[in-house]
Amino acid sequence: MRSDENVLGMDGCTDHCVHPETVRHVRSRALPEHDLVRVSAVFKLLGDPTRAKLLYALLEAGELCVCDLAASTGVAETTVSQSLRLLRASQVVTARRDGRLMYYRLADAHVRMLLDLTREHMTHDPAVGNGSEQAAEVGRVQPARRAAGARRTEVRA
């Protein structure tokens, strides 16, 4: 006869071992709830393919007006304007006026870095240089117990 106590979910821990130092470190470094809400809002904003297209165009060009941004991305000017309004309100892009035209650019190096890292993450080969070859063979990667700040994974058979 089988008991539900013996059935583990796919996302459950097999070892119910808590590492107090690690837990304490993570909790001390956790973002406050209001910051998490802001971070989530930025990622939600960046999660739209049209806005992402506009941001990557600004990353490549440096600065563009609405007309040039629309022409270079194939997005309607009204959609570009609406998207830029949202991006500007969230301080992802900034604008400068030159006569009747507004020129838009990425707000700062942090935004550029986020876009660069995202693009790099999407195009890198995950099997090169991070031990994933072994993980693919075994089929299961478990986080290793690590000191605060260290990053590594270990493979458990």
Secondary structure, DSSP 8 states (H G I E B T S, - for coil): ---GGG---TTS-SS----HHHHHHHHHH---HHHHHHHHHHHHHHTSHHHHHHHHHHHHHS-EEHHHHHHHHT--HHHHHHHHHHHHHTTSEEEEEETTEEEEEESSHHHHHHHHHHHHHHHS-TTSSSSHHHHHHH--EEE----TT---EEE--
